[in-house]
């Protein structure tokens, strides 16, 4: 599977369902392992880089960063509602 960042990944497990009810969008998030390629910008990602967990918390809106934090936990999958920026 080729991810938006041009990294080839192997999906492992569903880690969350994230609902933006303002836009009527439901996103499924999977924990994946990189198996090839290097992150780079694409039509869907203007910038691509590896982040530490502290950088995720500092740089990403809560509604996006929580997906990464949830993917690293073993007690999911989680179902969360957000407004595009904050969890509700």
Buried (B, 14 or more C-beta within 10 A) or exposed (E): EEBEBBBEBEEEEBBBBBBBEEEEEEBEBBBBEBEEEEBEEEEEBEEBEEEEEEEBBEEBEBBBBBBBBBBEEEEBBBEBBBBEEEEE
